[in-house]
Amino acid sequence: MIASFKGKKYELKGKKCVLGGISKNSLPQFVKWMTDSKVNRYLSRDYSGQTLKDEKKWYSHAKNGKDEVVFGIYALDNGKKRLIGSVTLMKIDFTHKNSEFGIIIGDKNYWGKGIGSEVTKLIADFGFKVLKLNSVYLTVDMENKGGQKAYKRAGFKKAGVLREHVKRKKGFSETFIMDLIRKDWKK
């Protein structure tokens, strides 16, 4: 299970989902999601050639990582948990008390249902309450309107723009930097 950090295991519960560990048996599902062009189109790098070997390497790194915590996202369907993606706090910097946020909802049946907003709030709460962070930040493609709405609903604010940051088929795309700081989160 990956949902552990510095020897402690965590499970975060919301109304629509639960964040918990990821088993090695679920890695083939992640390969399927990561290679789906609709799922990966807004990710920060191209995962279209992702293999099971790549996922196993990622899993091993995440499981043993000292500066990141990874949770599986489990939708609640009639009392049952269904793995639909993952969420990560990475590059955790305890000196400056900040971390980068990353999320993937691979199961497209769960897009647009408010799960992304709930996951974002749960992981931000974890970062501020458990890890004692002051800031959680992320980057989001300017074309990813759904992601931007979910982040805004969770309290994130636009902090800047990386111009022509991501190469797309028709040129380059801007990337927005968004962040949530402790004093805004407390409101």
GUKEVO-764684 format. One line per 4 residues: number of its first residue (from 1); their letters; for each residue x, y, z of N, C-alpha, C. Coordinates in nm, 3 decimals. Atoms other than C-alpha are relative to their C-alpha. Layout:
BEGIN
NUM> a> X Y Z X Y Z X Y Z; ...;
***
This chain:
BEGIN
1> mias> 0.083 -0.118 0.000 0.000 0.000 0.000 0.088 0.125 0.000; -0.080 -0.122 0.010 0.126 0.348 -0.085 -0.045 0.107 0.098; 0.050 -0.109 -0.082 -0.091 0.564 0.139 0.061 -0.004 0.139; -0.071 -0.012 -0.126 0.172 0.582 0.406 0.108 0.103 -0.021;
5> fkgk> -0.104 -0.101 0.006 0.420 0.849 0.488 0.074 -0.001 0.132; -0.086 0.005 -0.119 0.711 0.826 0.728 -0.052 -0.102 0.101; 0.038 0.111 -0.085 0.583 0.495 0.863 -0.144 -0.001 0.048; 0.140 -0.004 -0.041 0.222 0.602 0.922 -0.090 -0.022 -0.120;
9> kyel> 0.096 0.025 0.108 -0.072 0.482 0.714 -0.118 0.096 0.017; 0.108 -0.097 0.000 -0.351 0.716 0.615 -0.113 -0.043 -0.093; 0.117 0.014 0.085 -0.702 0.690 0.478 -0.083 0.126 0.023; 0.075 -0.125 -0.009 -0.891 1.012 0.402 -0.139 -0.022 -0.057;
13> kgkk> 0.137 0.030 0.041 -1.270 0.995 0.381 -0.078 0.126 -0.033; 0.091 -0.105 0.041 -1.507 1.222 0.193 -0.139 -0.059 -0.018; 0.136 0.048 0.024 -1.873 1.194 0.097 -0.009 -0.082 -0.128; 0.006 0.066 0.130 -1.806 1.083 -0.262 0.114 -0.098 -0.023;
17> cvlg> -0.119 0.082 0.024 -1.468 0.914 -0.228 0.079 -0.021 0.128; -0.096 0.028 -0.106 -1.200 0.770 -0.004 0.137 -0.001 -0.064; -0.138 0.005 0.046 -0.827 0.821 -0.046 0.074 -0.100 0.087; -0.069 0.105 -0.074 -0.620 0.518 0.049 0.114 -0.058 -0.079;
21> gisk> -0.114 0.064 0.062 -0.348 0.280 -0.051 -0.030 -0.054 -0.139; 0.008 0.058 0.133 -0.279 0.145 -0.398 0.074 -0.133 0.004; -0.068 0.130 0.002 -0.202 -0.224 -0.443 0.076 -0.016 -0.132; -0.080 0.026 0.121 0.055 -0.346 -0.693 -0.087 -0.065 -0.108;
25> nslp> 0.090 0.066 0.096 -0.226 -0.549 -0.856 -0.079 0.098 -0.086; 0.077 -0.099 0.076 -0.393 -0.227 -0.973 0.085 0.072 -0.105; -0.088 -0.071 0.094 -0.092 -0.112 -1.180 -0.041 -0.017 -0.147; 0.046 0.008 0.140 -0.226 -0.256 -1.511 -0.113 0.099 -0.032;
29> qfvk> 0.107 -0.099 0.020 -0.531 -0.031 -1.464 0.060 0.139 -0.022; -0.066 -0.130 0.016 -0.301 0.270 -1.427 0.064 0.012 -0.138; -0.058 -0.004 0.135 -0.121 0.177 -1.750 -0.110 0.032 -0.101; 0.112 -0.025 0.090 -0.457 0.170 -1.927 -0.041 0.147 0.003;
33> wmtd> 0.039 -0.141 -0.013 -0.548 0.514 -1.790 0.107 0.093 -0.058; -0.107 -0.091 0.040 -0.210 0.673 -1.853 0.020 0.003 -0.151; -0.018 0.005 0.145 -0.208 0.563 -2.216 -0.124 0.043 -0.077; 0.124 -0.049 0.062 -0.561 0.690 -2.283 0.019 0.148 -0.033;
37> skvn> -0.028 -0.138 0.044 -0.526 1.011 -2.486 -0.094 0.102 0.064; 0.092 -0.095 -0.064 -0.834 1.170 -2.325 0.038 0.021 0.146; -0.040 -0.011 -0.140 -0.704 1.099 -1.974 0.131 0.078 0.013; -0.133 -0.059 -0.019 -0.346 1.209 -2.031 0.023 0.131 -0.073;
41> ryls> -0.025 -0.118 0.084 -0.398 1.510 -2.257 0.041 0.124 0.076; -0.038 -0.119 -0.076 -0.355 1.766 -1.977 0.112 -0.027 0.101; -0.107 0.030 -0.094 -0.081 1.591 -1.783 0.128 0.072 -0.039; -0.119 -0.082 0.022 0.254 1.761 -1.747 0.104 -0.065 -0.091;
45> rdys> -0.088 0.065 0.097 0.431 1.502 -1.959 -0.077 -0.107 -0.075; 0.067 0.096 0.087 0.346 1.250 -2.228 0.015 -0.141 0.056; 0.000 0.136 -0.053 0.248 0.913 -2.082 -0.056 -0.100 -0.100; 0.064 0.087 0.099 0.114 0.765 -2.406 0.075 -0.131 -0.020;
49> gqtl> -0.078 0.122 0.015 0.396 0.508 -2.414 0.026 -0.073 0.131; -0.020 0.058 -0.133 0.366 0.412 -2.046 -0.019 -0.152 -0.005; 0.007 0.146 -0.005 0.430 0.040 -1.978 -0.018 -0.046 0.144; 0.012 0.057 -0.134 0.369 -0.190 -1.684 0.134 0.011 0.073;
53> kdek> -0.133 -0.015 -0.061 0.745 -0.181 -1.619 0.017 0.142 0.054; -0.007 -0.140 -0.046 0.725 0.201 -1.596 -0.083 0.020 0.126; 0.089 -0.014 -0.115 0.433 0.178 -1.353 0.060 -0.067 0.124; -0.064 0.068 -0.113 0.619 -0.073 -1.134 0.114 0.082 0.057;
57> kwys> -0.110 -0.088 -0.043 0.917 0.162 -1.122 -0.057 0.119 0.079; 0.066 -0.111 -0.070 0.686 0.452 -1.027 -0.050 -0.046 0.137; 0.056 0.053 -0.124 0.517 0.237 -0.762 0.108 -0.019 0.106; -0.110 0.022 -0.093 0.847 0.137 -0.604 0.055 0.132 0.053;
61> hakn> -0.049 -0.131 -0.043 0.966 0.498 -0.597 -0.099 0.066 0.096; 0.102 -0.064 -0.083 0.637 0.624 -0.453 -0.010 -0.067 0.137; 0.011 0.075 -0.125 0.626 0.351 -0.191 0.115 0.032 0.095; -0.118 -0.025 -0.082 0.976 0.433 -0.070 0.040 0.147 0.004;
65> gkde> -0.034 -0.141 0.009 0.971 0.807 -0.136 -0.001 0.071 0.134; -0.009 -0.079 -0.123 1.070 1.048 0.136 -0.064 0.138 -0.017; 0.052 -0.135 0.023 0.931 1.359 -0.029 -0.133 -0.001 -0.077; 0.132 0.003 0.062 0.594 1.244 -0.160 -0.089 -0.103 0.069;
69> vvfg> 0.099 0.095 -0.049 0.277 1.070 -0.053 -0.104 -0.015 -0.110; 0.092 0.032 0.109 0.048 0.897 -0.304 -0.121 -0.074 0.058; 0.124 0.065 -0.040 -0.315 0.801 -0.246 -0.073 -0.050 -0.124; 0.095 0.043 0.101 -0.546 0.593 -0.460 -0.131 0.073 0.026;
73> iyal> 0.132 -0.063 -0.012 -0.879 0.764 -0.528 -0.104 -0.109 -0.022; 0.104 0.103 0.007 -1.171 0.531 -0.457 -0.136 0.067 0.006; 0.137 -0.052 0.001 -1.520 0.640 -0.560 -0.086 -0.092 0.085; 0.094 0.079 -0.079 -1.797 0.527 -0.329 -0.124 -0.026 -0.083;
77> dngk> 0.115 0.043 0.079 -2.056 0.331 -0.527 -0.082 -0.098 0.081; 0.087 0.086 -0.081 -2.339 0.193 -0.315 0.076 -0.071 0.111; -0.075 0.054 -0.113 -2.105 0.144 -0.021 0.127 -0.075 -0.038; -0.122 0.069 0.044 -1.831 -0.018 -0.232 0.099 0.101 -0.053;
81> krli> -0.106 -0.087 0.049 -1.497 0.140 -0.314 0.048 -0.048 -0.136; -0.047 0.031 0.135 -1.389 0.156 -0.679 0.117 0.092 -0.033; -0.118 -0.079 0.034 -1.037 0.269 -0.775 -0.023 0.074 -0.131; 0.023 -0.079 0.121 -1.064 0.555 -1.024 0.119 0.091 -0.034;
85> gsvt> -0.115 -0.086 0.030 -0.727 0.734 -1.005 0.093 0.011 0.119; -0.094 -0.024 -0.109 -0.458 0.873 -0.780 0.024 0.149 0.019; -0.034 -0.139 -0.034 -0.354 1.194 -0.609 0.129 -0.001 0.080; -0.134 -0.003 -0.059 -0.009 1.295 -0.494 0.034 0.138 0.055;
89> lmki> -0.074 -0.117 -0.045 0.163 1.552 -0.280 0.146 -0.038 -0.022; -0.138 0.033 0.035 0.515 1.555 -0.424 0.090 0.120 0.026; -0.099 -0.106 -0.027 0.832 1.754 -0.377 -0.030 0.067 0.134; 0.032 -0.056 -0.131 0.735 1.796 -0.012 0.128 0.060 0.058;
93> dfth> -0.114 -0.075 -0.051 0.970 2.059 0.127 -0.033 0.047 0.141; 0.031 -0.034 -0.139 0.963 2.072 0.507 0.072 0.126 0.047; -0.068 -0.125 -0.035 1.209 2.362 0.519 -0.089 0.119 -0.034; 0.082 -0.111 0.045 0.985 2.593 0.317 -0.150 -0.027 0.015;
97> knse> 0.137 0.041 -0.033 0.666 2.404 0.413 -0.095 0.010 -0.120; 0.086 0.002 0.117 0.528 2.354 0.062 0.011 -0.134 -0.073; 0.004 0.124 0.077 0.440 2.074 -0.178 -0.078 0.024 -0.128; 0.073 -0.005 0.126 0.324 2.024 -0.535 -0.108 -0.107 0.000;
101> fgii> 0.117 0.087 0.007 -0.016 1.865 -0.597 -0.015 -0.056 -0.141; 0.028 0.061 0.129 -0.095 1.620 -0.877 -0.115 -0.098 0.014; 0.117 0.088 -0.005 -0.413 1.428 -0.960 -0.026 -0.058 -0.138; 0.051 0.060 0.123 -0.539 1.187 -1.223 -0.124 -0.080 0.036;
105> igdk> 0.121 0.083 -0.008 -0.893 1.059 -1.244 -0.006 -0.073 -0.133; -0.014 0.079 0.121 -0.844 0.782 -1.495 -0.130 -0.057 -0.052; 0.128 0.055 0.040 -1.196 0.643 -1.498 -0.091 0.115 -0.043; 0.075 -0.113 0.055 -1.382 0.885 -1.726 -0.147 0.001 0.043;
109> nywg> 0.138 0.005 -0.050 -1.718 0.769 -1.585 -0.019 0.089 0.123; 0.007 -0.080 -0.123 -1.634 0.978 -1.278 0.041 0.145 -0.022; -0.030 -0.140 0.030 -1.545 1.303 -1.454 -0.127 0.083 0.016; 0.112 -0.092 -0.009 -1.768 1.600 -1.383 -0.099 -0.030 0.111;
113> kgig> 0.090 0.038 -0.110 -1.918 1.452 -1.065 0.039 0.062 0.133; -0.042 -0.067 -0.123 -1.740 1.673 -0.811 0.104 -0.076 0.080; -0.099 0.079 -0.074 -1.495 1.403 -0.706 0.135 0.071 0.001; -0.127 -0.072 0.005 -1.194 1.607 -0.822 0.007 0.111 0.103;
117> sevt> 0.004 -0.106 -0.102 -1.300 1.898 -0.600 0.015 -0.058 0.139; -0.007 0.060 -0.132 -1.350 1.670 -0.302 0.140 -0.055 0.028; -0.135 0.053 -0.016 -1.016 1.495 -0.356 0.098 0.114 0.029; -0.090 -0.113 -0.017 -0.842 1.831 -0.383 -0.012 0.058 0.141;
121> klia> 0.020 -0.049 -0.137 -0.995 1.950 -0.055 0.058 -0.097 0.103; -0.052 0.101 -0.094 -0.908 1.623 0.122 0.152 0.002 0.007; -0.146 0.005 0.002 -0.546 1.628 0.011 0.060 0.131 0.052; -0.046 -0.128 -0.056 -0.508 1.999 0.093 -0.011 -0.003 0.152;
125> dfgf> 0.015 0.014 -0.146 -0.646 1.931 0.443 0.111 -0.086 0.057; -0.108 0.089 -0.045 -0.395 1.646 0.479 0.133 0.078 0.002; -0.124 -0.076 0.008 -0.111 1.875 0.368 0.012 0.103 0.111; -0.004 -0.104 -0.102 -0.203 2.152 0.610 -0.006 -0.056 0.142;
129> kvlk> 0.017 0.053 -0.135 -0.315 1.945 0.911 0.109 -0.099 0.040; -0.092 0.109 -0.035 -0.086 1.641 0.899 0.145 0.038 -0.029; -0.138 -0.032 0.038 0.222 1.763 0.712 0.041 0.139 0.046; -0.026 -0.136 -0.051 0.195 2.117 0.857 0.058 0.092 -0.106;
133> lnsv> -0.048 -0.084 0.110 0.253 2.278 0.518 -0.060 0.141 0.011; 0.053 -0.135 0.011 0.203 2.647 0.450 -0.060 0.025 -0.138; 0.044 -0.022 0.137 0.147 2.617 0.075 -0.006 -0.130 -0.077; 0.012 0.110 0.096 0.023 2.361 -0.176 -0.021 0.066 -0.135;
137> yltv> 0.009 -0.063 0.132 0.072 2.449 -0.543 -0.015 -0.105 -0.107; 0.019 0.091 0.112 -0.004 2.298 -0.881 0.015 0.079 -0.129; 0.006 -0.061 0.132 0.020 2.362 -1.250 -0.117 -0.064 -0.074; 0.115 0.049 0.075 -0.278 2.330 -1.482 0.002 0.063 -0.139;
141> dmen> 0.002 -0.047 0.138 -0.300 2.359 -1.859 -0.114 0.099 -0.017; 0.102 -0.104 0.020 -0.491 2.668 -1.972 -0.128 -0.055 -0.064; 0.117 0.060 0.065 -0.725 2.442 -2.173 -0.079 -0.092 0.092; 0.065 0.092 -0.093 -0.814 2.224 -1.874 -0.097 0.077 0.090;
145> kggq> 0.099 -0.081 -0.071 -1.124 2.417 -1.770 -0.061 -0.075 0.119; 0.057 0.079 -0.109 -1.265 2.133 -1.558 0.093 -0.004 0.120; -0.099 0.000 -0.109 -0.945 2.108 -1.355 0.005 0.134 0.070; -0.007 -0.134 -0.058 -0.932 2.483 -1.304 -0.121 0.026 0.091;
149> kayk> 0.120 -0.018 -0.082 -1.292 2.484 -1.174 0.010 -0.079 0.130; -0.014 0.084 -0.120 -1.221 2.197 -0.934 0.098 0.062 0.099; -0.101 -0.060 -0.088 -0.912 2.370 -0.798 -0.053 0.127 0.065; 0.058 -0.123 -0.056 -1.095 2.701 -0.753 -0.102 -0.034 0.109;
153> ragf> 0.099 0.040 -0.101 -1.378 2.524 -0.567 0.069 -0.046 0.129; -0.075 0.046 -0.118 -1.114 2.379 -0.333 0.078 0.114 0.066; -0.064 -0.115 -0.062 -0.977 2.729 -0.264 0.129 0.047 -0.065; -0.124 -0.041 0.068 -0.679 2.747 -0.502 -0.023 0.129 -0.078;
157> kkag> 0.005 -0.125 0.075 -0.601 3.081 -0.664 0.111 0.001 -0.104; -0.100 -0.013 0.105 -0.417 3.162 -0.983 0.113 0.088 0.052; -0.116 -0.071 -0.052 -0.065 3.269 -0.889 0.094 0.047 -0.110; -0.088 -0.041 0.108 0.103 3.302 -1.227 -0.024 -0.081 -0.126;
161> vlre> 0.014 0.065 0.130 0.142 3.190 -1.586 0.139 -0.038 -0.050; -0.121 0.043 0.071 0.415 2.986 -1.756 -0.036 0.006 -0.148; 0.036 -0.023 0.139 0.400 3.110 -2.113 0.064 -0.105 -0.090; -0.046 0.100 0.097 0.432 2.859 -2.399 0.078 -0.112 0.068;
165> hvkr> -0.068 0.096 -0.088 0.519 2.597 -2.140 -0.010 -0.145 -0.045; 0.024 0.139 0.039 0.374 2.277 -2.289 -0.018 -0.008 -0.151; 0.012 0.018 0.145 0.416 2.157 -2.647 -0.123 -0.083 -0.031; 0.120 0.068 0.046 0.092 2.057 -2.813 0.013 -0.021 -0.151;
169> kkgf> -0.003 0.027 0.145 0.013 1.937 -3.166 -0.001 0.128 -0.082; 0.014 -0.125 0.075 -0.074 2.289 -3.275 0.080 0.114 0.065; -0.083 -0.105 -0.060 0.207 2.479 -3.099 0.015 -0.019 0.150; -0.023 0.005 -0.144 0.264 2.565 -2.737 -0.119 0.055 0.076;
173> setf> 0.113 -0.038 -0.084 0.017 2.612 -2.454 0.051 0.061 0.130; -0.033 -0.058 -0.129 0.025 2.825 -2.142 -0.040 -0.096 0.111; 0.032 0.075 -0.120 0.023 2.665 -1.801 -0.019 0.099 0.114; 0.025 -0.086 -0.115 -0.128 2.833 -1.498 0.060 -0.063 0.125;
177> imdl> -0.044 0.042 -0.132 0.031 2.810 -1.155 -0.110 0.043 0.096; 0.102 -0.031 -0.100 -0.227 2.791 -0.878 0.053 -0.046 0.135; -0.042 0.043 -0.133 -0.173 2.772 -0.505 -0.108 0.025 0.103; 0.086 -0.016 -0.116 -0.351 2.746 -0.176 0.093 0.016 0.119;
181> irkd> -0.086 -0.022 -0.116 -0.186 2.894 0.128 -0.081 -0.016 0.129; 0.064 0.033 -0.127 -0.260 2.813 0.489 -0.103 0.104 0.044; 0.094 -0.101 -0.051 -0.422 3.147 0.578 -0.129 0.005 -0.082; 0.122 0.007 0.082 -0.667 3.113 0.284 -0.077 -0.128 0.026;
185> wkk> 0.062 0.130 -0.028 -0.734 2.746 0.363 -0.081 0.004 0.129; 0.068 -0.007 -0.130 -0.835 2.830 0.721 -0.135 0.068 -0.008; 0.126 -0.077 0.010 -1.119 3.057 0.598 -0.118 -0.090 -0.025;
***
